[in-house]
Amino acid sequence: MTDLLMLNLYKLAYRKLMRPLLFRLDAQTAHERVIDLIGRLDSYPTLLRQLHTRLFPVIPTPIGPITLDSPIIIAAGLVKGHGFRQEALALEAVARGENIIPGWQSVPALCGPVEFGSFTRHPRIGNQGRVIWRDVHTRSTQNRIGLKNPGAIAAAEFLRSRPLPPQFGINIAVSPGLSDPAQEITEAVEAFEAFLQRGVRPTWFTLNLSCPNTEDDPGDHQTEGRTRDLCAKVIARLENTPLWVKIGPNLAESQYRTLMRVFHEVGVSAVIATNTLPMPTPEDSRVMAGVGGGNLAAHALRVTRFLTEEKRRHGYTIAIVGCGGVDHAPSFHTFRAYGAAAVQVWSLLVYEGLLGAALILAEIK
């Protein structure tokens, strides 16, 4: 069977059979089922390697000082692990051999380069109740998972003993709920160092400055002073690993202009445009959650174009990575036309399945 025939059969099967079955479930239940599936697939490395070799052509993609094998990256939020209330509990789970980060092996093989995380310095259990929704009409998703993750130290302990993919990123989020800027910087630096000290060296690190999915989204992280101090302190500890920064979709142009200048001055390698868009949840207009996919696309494209214009106007070398609503080859090409060196995807996997990136790559290679 040819690779193209295999992909076409997969596309037909997913759209006509698998997706209708999944969409009979509410979005949160379907997500939980998929996380369970990718965790089980982690146990089949030989099959995964064979599929990856067949379905993922190498498309050299320069992003600052690195060159990825693919211009499509799986955004943070899928491969980030279970939530825990205490670090000791997370470390005990690692010691027992539990797969606390489902998809660590299967998602890079089936989807291409992955940004693991977001991880915070300390573990988080995340928000409770219903936290994931989908809007099929606009091919959008929405979540308020709340940075659920095992914490940086447990995640690093888990990953240090596993054969990691040749290219991957690690996304670190600023700890929510902190009012002391010094403590904020200390915990962020500790989170990055947790991986480096254990020999887990990603192709790039990402600092998540904007997380709309927690109850205390710290909007002032994206101001000039806080951004400069935080990025500079982190870069000083990264041992030449490039730093990317993920920003929000709803800032004023003056804020984006300032952030680009700061990123240039402190040595940020790339900026991800953008994180999800805070909007009221379908069930309670008083509760906000981050929207991705189709309803984010116009915002992400606007920011990508504006950042590209700033980059060209001032001669910045910062790469732009688009993120928001890339779900087929035309939307991929639109982001590239607006100046994105690469794109990140997440909702694509909901509407086209785990081989969604492979479907786009087959059209653009």
Contacts in CASP RR format, 6 or more apart in sequence:
PFRMAT RR
TARGET T0000
AUTHOR 0000-0000-0000
METHOD contacts of the structure
MODEL  1
MTDLLMLNLYKLAYRKLMRPLLFRLDAQTAHERVIDLIGRLDSYPTLLRQ
LHTRLFPVIPTPIGPITLDSPIIIAAGLVKGHGFRQEALALEAVARGENI
IPGWQSVPALCGPVEFGSFTRHPRIGNQGRVIWRDVHTRSTQNRIGLKNP
GAIAAAEFLRSRPLPPQFGINIAVSPGLSDPAQEITEAVEAFEAFLQRGV
RPTWFTLNLSCPNTEDDPGDHQTEGRTRDLCAKVIARLENTPLWVKIGPN
LAESQYRTLMRVFHEVGVSAVIATNTLPMPTPEDSRVMAGVGGGNLAAHA
LRVTRFLTEEKRRHGYTIAIVGCGGVDHAPSFHTFRAYGAAAVQVWSLLV
YEGLLGAALILAEIK
3 54 0 8 1.000
3 55 0 8 1.000
3 362 0 8 1.000
4 362 0 8 1.000
6 54 0 8 1.000
6 55 0 8 1.000
7 55 0 8 1.000
7 355 0 8 1.000
7 358 0 8 1.000
7 359 0 8 1.000
7 362 0 8 1.000
10 355 0 8 1.000
10 359 0 8 1.000
11 352 0 8 1.000
11 359 0 8 1.000
14 352 0 8 1.000
14 353 0 8 1.000
14 355 0 8 1.000
15 352 0 8 1.000
18 353 0 8 1.000
19 351 0 8 1.000
19 353 0 8 1.000
22 30 0 8 1.000
22 33 0 8 1.000
22 34 0 8 1.000
23 30 0 8 1.000
23 134 0 8 1.000
23 136 0 8 1.000
25 33 0 8 1.000
26 130 0 8 1.000
27 132 0 8 1.000
27 133 0 8 1.000
27 134 0 8 1.000
27 141 0 8 1.000
27 350 0 8 1.000
28 130 0 8 1.000
28 131 0 8 1.000
28 132 0 8 1.000
28 133 0 8 1.000
31 132 0 8 1.000
34 354 0 8 1.000
35 102 0 8 1.000
35 103 0 8 1.000
36 102 0 8 1.000
38 79 0 8 1.000
38 102 0 8 1.000
38 103 0 8 1.000
38 106 0 8 1.000
38 107 0 8 1.000
38 110 0 8 1.000
38 354 0 8 1.000
39 99 0 8 1.000
39 102 0 8 1.000
39 103 0 8 1.000
39 106 0 8 1.000
41 48 0 8 1.000
41 103 0 8 1.000
41 105 0 8 1.000
41 106 0 8 1.000
41 110 0 8 1.000
42 99 0 8 1.000
42 102 0 8 1.000
42 103 0 8 1.000
42 104 0 8 1.000
42 105 0 8 1.000
42 106 0 8 1.000
44 106 0 8 1.000
45 105 0 8 1.000
45 109 0 8 1.000
45 163 0 8 1.000
48 105 0 8 1.000
48 106 0 8 1.000
48 109 0 8 1.000
48 110 0 8 1.000
49 109 0 8 1.000
51 109 0 8 1.000
51 110 0 8 1.000
52 108 0 8 1.000
52 109 0 8 1.000
52 110 0 8 1.000
52 112 0 8 1.000
55 355 0 8 1.000
55 358 0 8 1.000
55 361 0 8 1.000
55 362 0 8 1.000
56 69 0 8 1.000
56 70 0 8 1.000
56 112 0 8 1.000
56 358 0 8 1.000
56 361 0 8 1.000
57 361 0 8 1.000
57 362 0 8 1.000
57 365 0 8 1.000
58 69 0 8 1.000
58 70 0 8 1.000
59 69 0 8 1.000
59 70 0 8 1.000
59 71 0 8 1.000
59 361 0 8 1.000
59 364 0 8 1.000
59 365 0 8 1.000
60 67 0 8 1.000
60 68 0 8 1.000
60 69 0 8 1.000
61 67 0 8 1.000
61 68 0 8 1.000
61 69 0 8 1.000
61 70 0 8 1.000
61 71 0 8 1.000
61 341 0 8 1.000
61 342 0 8 1.000
62 319 0 8 1.000
62 341 0 8 1.000
63 204 0 8 1.000
63 242 0 8 1.000
63 269 0 8 1.000
63 270 0 8 1.000
63 319 0 8 1.000
63 321 0 8 1.000
63 341 0 8 1.000
63 342 0 8 1.000
64 242 0 8 1.000
64 269 0 8 1.000
64 270 0 8 1.000
64 317 0 8 1.000
64 319 0 8 1.000
64 341 0 8 1.000
65 242 0 8 1.000
65 269 0 8 1.000
66 203 0 8 1.000
66 204 0 8 1.000
66 242 0 8 1.000
66 269 0 8 1.000
68 113 0 8 1.000
68 167 0 8 1.000
68 203 0 8 1.000
68 342 0 8 1.000
69 113 0 8 1.000
69 166 0 8 1.000
69 167 0 8 1.000
70 112 0 8 1.000
70 113 0 8 1.000
70 342 0 8 1.000
70 357 0 8 1.000
70 361 0 8 1.000
71 332 0 8 1.000
71 336 0 8 1.000
71 341 0 8 1.000
71 342 0 8 1.000
71 343 0 8 1.000
71 364 0 8 1.000
72 112 0 8 1.000
72 113 0 8 1.000
72 326 0 8 1.000
72 332 0 8 1.000
72 342 0 8 1.000
72 343 0 8 1.000
72 344 0 8 1.000
72 345 0 8 1.000
72 357 0 8 1.000
72 360 0 8 1.000
72 361 0 8 1.000
73 112 0 8 1.000
73 113 0 8 1.000
73 114 0 8 1.000
73 115 0 8 1.000
73 321 0 8 1.000
73 342 0 8 1.000
73 343 0 8 1.000
73 344 0 8 1.000
73 345 0 8 1.000
74 107 0 8 1.000
74 108 0 8 1.000
74 111 0 8 1.000
74 112 0 8 1.000
74 113 0 8 1.000
74 114 0 8 1.000
74 115 0 8 1.000
74 344 0 8 1.000
74 345 0 8 1.000
74 346 0 8 1.000
74 349 0 8 1.000
74 357 0 8 1.000
75 115 0 8 1.000
75 272 0 8 1.000
75 323 0 8 1.000
75 344 0 8 1.000
75 345 0 8 1.000
75 346 0 8 1.000
76 115 0 8 1.000
76 116 0 8 1.000
76 117 0 8 1.000
76 118 0 8 1.000
76 171 0 8 1.000
76 206 0 8 1.000
76 208 0 8 1.000
76 246 0 8 1.000
77 117 0 8 1.000
77 118 0 8 1.000
77 145 0 8 1.000
77 171 0 8 1.000
77 346 0 8 1.000
78 103 0 8 1.000
78 107 0 8 1.000
78 114 0 8 1.000
78 346 0 8 1.000
78 349 0 8 1.000
79 101 0 8 1.000
79 102 0 8 1.000
79 103 0 8 1.000
79 104 0 8 1.000
79 107 0 8 1.000
79 114 0 8 1.000
79 116 0 8 1.000
79 117 0 8 1.000
80 101 0 8 1.000
80 116 0 8 1.000
80 117 0 8 1.000
80 118 0 8 1.000
80 119 0 8 1.000
80 148 0 8 1.000
80 149 0 8 1.000
81 100 0 8 1.000
81 101 0 8 1.000
81 102 0 8 1.000
81 117 0 8 1.000
81 148 0 8 1.000
81 149 0 8 1.000
81 150 0 8 1.000
81 155 0 8 1.000
82 90 0 8 1.000
82 93 0 8 1.000
82 100 0 8 1.000
82 101 0 8 1.000
82 102 0 8 1.000
82 148 0 8 1.000
82 149 0 8 1.000
82 150 0 8 1.000
83 90 0 8 1.000
83 123 0 8 1.000
83 124 0 8 1.000
83 125 0 8 1.000
83 126 0 8 1.000
83 148 0 8 1.000
83 149 0 8 1.000
83 150 0 8 1.000
84 90 0 8 1.000
84 93 0 8 1.000
84 123 0 8 1.000
84 124 0 8 1.000
84 125 0 8 1.000
84 150 0 8 1.000
84 151 0 8 1.000
84 154 0 8 1.000
85 123 0 8 1.000
85 125 0 8 1.000
86 123 0 8 1.000
87 122 0 8 1.000
87 123 0 8 1.000
87 151 0 8 1.000
87 153 0 8 1.000
87 154 0 8 1.000
89 123 0 8 1.000
90 100 0 8 1.000
90 123 0 8 1.000
90 150 0 8 1.000
90 151 0 8 1.000
90 153 0 8 1.000
90 154 0 8 1.000
91 153 0 8 1.000
91 154 0 8 1.000
91 157 0 8 1.000
93 100 0 8 1.000
93 150 0 8 1.000
93 154 0 8 1.000
94 100 0 8 1.000
94 154 0 8 1.000
94 157 0 8 1.000
94 158 0 8 1.000
100 150 0 8 1.000
100 154 0 8 1.000
100 155 0 8 1.000
100 158 0 8 1.000
101 116 0 8 1.000
101 150 0 8 1.000
101 155 0 8 1.000
101 158 0 8 1.000
101 159 0 8 1.000
104 116 0 8 1.000
104 158 0 8 1.000
104 159 0 8 1.000
104 162 0 8 1.000
104 164 0 8 1.000
105 162 0 8 1.000
105 163 0 8 1.000
105 165 0 8 1.000
107 114 0 8 1.000
107 354 0 8 1.000
108 114 0 8 1.000
108 165 0 8 1.000
108 168 0 8 1.000
109 165 0 8 1.000
110 354 0 8 1.000
110 355 0 8 1.000
110 358 0 8 1.000
111 349 0 8 1.000
111 354 0 8 1.000
111 355 0 8 1.000
111 356 0 8 1.000
111 357 0 8 1.000
111 358 0 8 1.000
112 165 0 8 1.000
112 357 0 8 1.000
113 165 0 8 1.000
113 167 0 8 1.000
113 168 0 8 1.000
113 169 0 8 1.000
113 203 0 8 1.000
114 165 0 8 1.000
114 168 0 8 1.000
114 169 0 8 1.000
115 168 0 8 1.000
115 169 0 8 1.000
115 170 0 8 1.000
115 171 0 8 1.000
115 206 0 8 1.000
115 344 0 8 1.000
116 155 0 8 1.000
116 159 0 8 1.000
116 168 0 8 1.000
116 169 0 8 1.000
116 170 0 8 1.000
116 171 0 8 1.000
116 202 0 8 1.000
117 149 0 8 1.000
117 155 0 8 1.000
117 170 0 8 1.000
117 171 0 8 1.000
117 172 0 8 1.000
117 173 0 8 1.000
118 147 0 8 1.000
118 149 0 8 1.000
118 171 0 8 1.000
118 172 0 8 1.000
118 173 0 8 1.000
118 208 0 8 1.000
118 211 0 8 1.000
119 149 0 8 1.000
119 150 0 8 1.000
119 151 0 8 1.000
119 152 0 8 1.000
119 155 0 8 1.000
119 170 0 8 1.000
119 171 0 8 1.000
119 172 0 8 1.000
119 173 0 8 1.000
119 191 0 8 1.000
120 147 0 8 1.000
120 149 0 8 1.000
120 151 0 8 1.000
120 152 0 8 1.000
120 172 0 8 1.000
120 173 0 8 1.000
120 174 0 8 1.000
120 175 0 8 1.000
120 176 0 8 1.000
120 187 0 8 1.000
120 191 0 8 1.000
121 151 0 8 1.000
121 152 0 8 1.000
121 175 0 8 1.000
121 187 0 8 1.000
121 188 0 8 1.000
121 190 0 8 1.000
121 191 0 8 1.000
121 194 0 8 1.000
122 151 0 8 1.000
122 175 0 8 1.000
122 187 0 8 1.000
123 149 0 8 1.000
123 150 0 8 1.000
123 151 0 8 1.000
123 154 0 8 1.000
124 146 0 8 1.000
124 147 0 8 1.000
124 148 0 8 1.000
124 149 0 8 1.000
124 151 0 8 1.000
124 176 0 8 1.000
125 148 0 8 1.000
126 145 0 8 1.000
126 146 0 8 1.000
126 147 0 8 1.000
126 148 0 8 1.000
127 144 0 8 1.000
127 145 0 8 1.000
127 146 0 8 1.000
127 148 0 8 1.000
127 213 0 8 1.000
127 214 0 8 1.000
127 215 0 8 1.000
130 283 0 8 1.000
131 143 0 8 1.000
131 144 0 8 1.000
131 145 0 8 1.000
131 146 0 8 1.000
131 289 0 8 1.000
132 141 0 8 1.000
132 142 0 8 1.000
132 143 0 8 1.000
132 145 0 8 1.000
133 141 0 8 1.000
133 142 0 8 1.000
133 143 0 8 1.000
133 281 0 8 1.000
133 282 0 8 1.000
133 289 0 8 1.000
134 140 0 8 1.000
134 141 0 8 1.000
134 142 0 8 1.000
134 350 0 8 1.000
135 141 0 8 1.000
135 142 0 8 1.000
135 295 0 8 1.000
138 293 0 8 1.000
138 294 0 8 1.000
138 295 0 8 1.000
139 293 0 8 1.000
139 294 0 8 1.000
139 325 0 8 1.000
139 327 0 8 1.000
139 347 0 8 1.000
139 351 0 8 1.000
140 291 0 8 1.000
140 292 0 8 1.000
140 293 0 8 1.000
140 294 0 8 1.000
140 295 0 8 1.000
140 296 0 8 1.000
140 347 0 8 1.000
141 291 0 8 1.000
141 292 0 8 1.000
141 293 0 8 1.000
141 346 0 8 1.000
141 347 0 8 1.000
141 350 0 8 1.000
142 276 0 8 1.000
142 279 0 8 1.000
142 281 0 8 1.000
142 282 0 8 1.000
142 289 0 8 1.000
142 290 0 8 1.000
142 291 0 8 1.000
142 292 0 8 1.000
143 213 0 8 1.000
143 276 0 8 1.000
143 289 0 8 1.000
143 290 0 8 1.000
144 213 0 8 1.000
144 214 0 8 1.000
144 281 0 8 1.000
144 287 0 8 1.000
144 288 0 8 1.000
144 289 0 8 1.000
144 290 0 8 1.000
145 213 0 8 1.000
146 211 0 8 1.000
146 213 0 8 1.000
146 214 0 8 1.000
146 215 0 8 1.000
147 173 0 8 1.000
147 176 0 8 1.000
147 211 0 8 1.000
147 213 0 8 1.000
147 214 0 8 1.000
149 155 0 8 1.000
150 158 0 8 1.000
151 191 0 8 1.000
152 172 0 8 1.000
152 190 0 8 1.000
152 191 0 8 1.000
152 192 0 8 1.000
152 194 0 8 1.000
152 195 0 8 1.000
153 194 0 8 1.000
155 194 0 8 1.000
155 195 0 8 1.000
156 194 0 8 1.000
156 195 0 8 1.000
156 197 0 8 1.000
156 198 0 8 1.000
156 200 0 8 1.000
157 198 0 8 1.000
159 195 0 8 1.000
159 198 0 8 1.000
159 200 0 8 1.000
160 198 0 8 1.000
160 199 0 8 1.000
160 200 0 8 1.000
164 200 0 8 1.000
167 203 0 8 1.000
168 202 0 8 1.000
168 203 0 8 1.000
169 202 0 8 1.000
169 203 0 8 1.000
169 204 0 8 1.000
169 205 0 8 1.000
169 206 0 8 1.000
170 195 0 8 1.000
170 200 0 8 1.000
170 202 0 8 1.000
170 204 0 8 1.000
170 205 0 8 1.000
170 206 0 8 1.000
171 205 0 8 1.000
171 206 0 8 1.000
171 207 0 8 1.000
171 208 0 8 1.000
171 246 0 8 1.000
172 188 0 8 1.000
172 191 0 8 1.000
172 192 0 8 1.000
172 205 0 8 1.000
172 206 0 8 1.000
172 207 0 8 1.000
172 208 0 8 1.000
173 208 0 8 1.000
173 211 0 8 1.000
174 184 0 8 1.000
174 187 0 8 1.000
174 188 0 8 1.000
174 207 0 8 1.000
174 208 0 8 1.000
174 209 0 8 1.000
174 211 0 8 1.000
174 218 0 8 1.000
174 221 0 8 1.000
174 230 0 8 1.000
175 184 0 8 1.000
175 187 0 8 1.000
175 188 0 8 1.000
176 211 0 8 1.000
176 214 0 8 1.000
176 215 0 8 1.000
176 216 0 8 1.000
176 217 0 8 1.000
176 218 0 8 1.000
177 216 0 8 1.000
177 218 0 8 1.000
178 184 0 8 1.000
178 187 0 8 1.000
178 218 0 8 1.000
181 226 0 8 1.000
181 229 0 8 1.000
184 226 0 8 1.000
184 230 0 8 1.000
185 229 0 8 1.000
185 230 0 8 1.000
185 233 0 8 1.000
188 207 0 8 1.000
188 230 0 8 1.000
188 233 0 8 1.000
188 234 0 8 1.000
189 233 0 8 1.000
189 234 0 8 1.000
189 237 0 8 1.000
192 205 0 8 1.000
192 234 0 8 1.000
192 237 0 8 1.000
192 238 0 8 1.000
193 237 0 8 1.000
195 201 0 8 1.000
195 202 0 8 1.000
196 237 0 8 1.000
196 238 0 8 1.000
196 239 0 8 1.000
196 241 0 8 1.000
201 239 0 8 1.000
201 241 0 8 1.000
202 241 0 8 1.000
203 241 0 8 1.000
203 242 0 8 1.000
204 241 0 8 1.000
204 242 0 8 1.000
204 243 0 8 1.000
204 244 0 8 1.000
204 269 0 8 1.000
204 270 0 8 1.000
205 234 0 8 1.000
205 238 0 8 1.000
205 241 0 8 1.000
205 242 0 8 1.000
205 243 0 8 1.000
205 244 0 8 1.000
206 243 0 8 1.000
206 244 0 8 1.000
206 245 0 8 1.000
206 246 0 8 1.000
206 272 0 8 1.000
207 230 0 8 1.000
207 231 0 8 1.000
207 234 0 8 1.000
207 243 0 8 1.000
207 244 0 8 1.000
207 245 0 8 1.000
207 246 0 8 1.000
208 246 0 8 1.000
208 275 0 8 1.000
209 221 0 8 1.000
209 222 0 8 1.000
209 227 0 8 1.000
209 230 0 8 1.000
209 245 0 8 1.000
209 246 0 8 1.000
209 247 0 8 1.000
209 248 0 8 1.000
210 217 0 8 1.000
210 219 0 8 1.000
210 221 0 8 1.000
210 222 0 8 1.000
210 246 0 8 1.000
210 247 0 8 1.000
210 248 0 8 1.000
210 274 0 8 1.000
210 275 0 8 1.000
211 217 0 8 1.000
211 275 0 8 1.000
212 248 0 8 1.000
212 275 0 8 1.000
212 276 0 8 1.000
212 277 0 8 1.000
212 278 0 8 1.000
212 288 0 8 1.000
212 289 0 8 1.000
212 290 0 8 1.000
213 276 0 8 1.000
213 289 0 8 1.000
213 290 0 8 1.000
217 278 0 8 1.000
217 288 0 8 1.000
220 226 0 8 1.000
221 227 0 8 1.000
221 230 0 8 1.000
222 247 0 8 1.000
222 248 0 8 1.000
222 251 0 8 1.000
222 255 0 8 1.000
222 259 0 8 1.000
223 255 0 8 1.000
224 258 0 8 1.000
224 259 0 8 1.000
224 262 0 8 1.000
225 262 0 8 1.000
227 245 0 8 1.000
227 259 0 8 1.000
227 262 0 8 1.000
227 263 0 8 1.000
228 262 0 8 1.000
228 265 0 8 1.000
228 266 0 8 1.000
231 243 0 8 1.000
231 245 0 8 1.000
231 262 0 8 1.000
231 263 0 8 1.000
231 266 0 8 1.000
231 267 0 8 1.000
231 268 0 8 1.000
232 266 0 8 1.000
234 243 0 8 1.000
235 243 0 8 1.000
235 266 0 8 1.000
235 267 0 8 1.000
235 268 0 8 1.000
242 269 0 8 1.000
242 270 0 8 1.000
243 267 0 8 1.000
243 268 0 8 1.000
243 269 0 8 1.000
244 268 0 8 1.000
244 269 0 8 1.000
244 270 0 8 1.000
244 271 0 8 1.000
244 272 0 8 1.000
244 321 0 8 1.000
245 259 0 8 1.000
245 263 0 8 1.000
245 268 0 8 1.000
245 270 0 8 1.000
245 271 0 8 1.000
245 272 0 8 1.000
246 271 0 8 1.000
246 272 0 8 1.000
246 274 0 8 1.000
246 275 0 8 1.000
246 323 0 8 1.000
247 256 0 8 1.000
247 259 0 8 1.000
247 271 0 8 1.000
247 272 0 8 1.000
247 273 0 8 1.000
247 274 0 8 1.000
247 275 0 8 1.000
247 303 0 8 1.000
248 273 0 8 1.000
248 274 0 8 1.000
248 275 0 8 1.000
248 303 0 8 1.000
249 273 0 8 1.000
249 274 0 8 1.000
249 275 0 8 1.000
249 276 0 8 1.000
249 277 0 8 1.000
249 296 0 8 1.000
249 299 0 8 1.000
249 300 0 8 1.000
249 303 0 8 1.000
250 277 0 8 1.000
250 278 0 8 1.000
250 299 0 8 1.000
251 259 0 8 1.000
251 303 0 8 1.000
253 306 0 8 1.000
256 303 0 8 1.000
256 306 0 8 1.000
256 307 0 8 1.000
256 310 0 8 1.000
257 310 0 8 1.000
259 271 0 8 1.000
260 271 0 8 1.000
260 307 0 8 1.000
260 310 0 8 1.000
260 311 0 8 1.000
260 314 0 8 1.000
260 316 0 8 1.000
260 318 0 8 1.000
261 314 0 8 1.000
262 268 0 8 1.000
263 271 0 8 1.000
263 316 0 8 1.000
263 318 0 8 1.000
264 314 0 8 1.000
264 316 0 8 1.000
264 317 0 8 1.000
264 318 0 8 1.000
268 318 0 8 1.000
269 318 0 8 1.000
269 319 0 8 1.000
270 318 0 8 1.000
270 319 0 8 1.000
270 320 0 8 1.000
270 321 0 8 1.000
270 341 0 8 1.000
271 307 0 8 1.000
271 318 0 8 1.000
271 319 0 8 1.000
271 320 0 8 1.000
271 321 0 8 1.000
272 321 0 8 1.000
272 322 0 8 1.000
272 323 0 8 1.000
272 344 0 8 1.000
273 300 0 8 1.000
273 303 0 8 1.000
273 304 0 8 1.000
273 307 0 8 1.000
273 320 0 8 1.000
273 321 0 8 1.000
273 322 0 8 1.000
273 323 0 8 1.000
273 340 0 8 1.000
274 296 0 8 1.000
274 299 0 8 1.000
274 300 0 8 1.000
274 303 0 8 1.000
274 322 0 8 1.000
274 323 0 8 1.000
274 324 0 8 1.000
275 323 0 8 1.000
276 290 0 8 1.000
276 291 0 8 1.000
276 292 0 8 1.000
276 296 0 8 1.000
277 290 0 8 1.000
277 291 0 8 1.000
277 292 0 8 1.000
277 295 0 8 1.000
277 296 0 8 1.000
277 299 0 8 1.000
278 288 0 8 1.000
278 289 0 8 1.000
278 290 0 8 1.000
278 291 0 8 1.000
279 288 0 8 1.000
279 289 0 8 1.000
279 290 0 8 1.000
279 291 0 8 1.000
279 295 0 8 1.000
280 286 0 8 1.000
280 287 0 8 1.000
280 288 0 8 1.000
280 289 0 8 1.000
281 287 0 8 1.000
281 288 0 8 1.000
281 289 0 8 1.000
292 324 0 8 1.000
292 325 0 8 1.000
292 346 0 8 1.000
292 347 0 8 1.000
293 324 0 8 1.000
293 325 0 8 1.000
293 327 0 8 1.000
293 346 0 8 1.000
293 347 0 8 1.000
293 348 0 8 1.000
294 324 0 8 1.000
294 325 0 8 1.000
294 327 0 8 1.000
294 347 0 8 1.000
296 324 0 8 1.000
296 325 0 8 1.000
297 324 0 8 1.000
297 325 0 8 1.000
297 326 0 8 1.000
297 331 0 8 1.000
299 324 0 8 1.000
300 322 0 8 1.000
300 323 0 8 1.000
300 324 0 8 1.000
300 325 0 8 1.000
300 335 0 8 1.000
301 334 0 8 1.000
301 335 0 8 1.000
301 338 0 8 1.000
304 320 0 8 1.000
304 322 0 8 1.000
304 335 0 8 1.000
304 338 0 8 1.000
304 339 0 8 1.000
304 340 0 8 1.000
305 338 0 8 1.000
305 339 0 8 1.000
307 318 0 8 1.000
307 320 0 8 1.000
308 320 0 8 1.000
308 338 0 8 1.000
308 339 0 8 1.000
308 340 0 8 1.000
310 316 0 8 1.000
311 317 0 8 1.000
311 318 0 8 1.000
311 320 0 8 1.000
319 341 0 8 1.000
319 342 0 8 1.000
320 339 0 8 1.000
320 340 0 8 1.000
320 341 0 8 1.000
321 340 0 8 1.000
321 341 0 8 1.000
321 342 0 8 1.000
321 343 0 8 1.000
321 344 0 8 1.000
322 335 0 8 1.000
322 340 0 8 1.000
322 342 0 8 1.000
322 343 0 8 1.000
322 344 0 8 1.000
323 343 0 8 1.000
323 344 0 8 1.000
323 345 0 8 1.000
323 346 0 8 1.000
324 343 0 8 1.000
324 344 0 8 1.000
324 345 0 8 1.000
324 347 0 8 1.000
325 331 0 8 1.000
325 345 0 8 1.000
325 347 0 8 1.000
325 348 0 8 1.000
326 332 0 8 1.000
326 335 0 8 1.000
326 343 0 8 1.000
326 344 0 8 1.000
326 345 0 8 1.000
326 348 0 8 1.000
326 360 0 8 1.000
327 345 0 8 1.000
327 347 0 8 1.000
327 348 0 8 1.000
327 351 0 8 1.000
327 352 0 8 1.000
328 359 0 8 1.000
328 360 0 8 1.000
328 363 0 8 1.000
329 360 0 8 1.000
329 363 0 8 1.000
329 364 0 8 1.000
332 343 0 8 1.000
332 360 0 8 1.000
332 364 0 8 1.000
333 364 0 8 1.000
335 343 0 8 1.000
336 343 0 8 1.000
345 356 0 8 1.000
345 357 0 8 1.000
348 356 0 8 1.000
348 357 0 8 1.000
348 360 0 8 1.000
349 356 0 8 1.000
349 357 0 8 1.000
352 359 0 8 1.000
END
